[in-house]
């Protein structure tokens, strides 16, 4: 017997999902990372991305949390420049003794942000600066 309701807000055929698998599904980290990266794209809706890949939105939210905490490595996007390791080498020419520490500066501009380190920072300070930049731009 058909539905003869006059209610136009109700869909004509309800959506039904059928899971035919047995037990829990195992998701490889590479596939999780790919799905998470897709969910982070501009305009993406988590529930739509999850449905398209056959997982629950709650799972995807959990994987996104893992990615933000650094527990799930996302594939590199070709649009985003990646950071390279910082290598300190001794100066080819000795720095004159008359130059002040305030005159020395390292400036990095990335993602419309500018970081300036003045003076003569050690490797630990520079590593902290770049680690903070990486954390702030990860997710």
Secondary structure, DSSP 8 states (H G I E B T S, - for coil): -------TTS-SS---------S-----HHHHHHHHHHHTSTT--HHHHHHHHT--HHHHHHHHHHHHTTSS-----TTS-----------SS---TTS-GGG-EEEEEETTEEEEEES---HHHHHHHHHHHHHHTT-
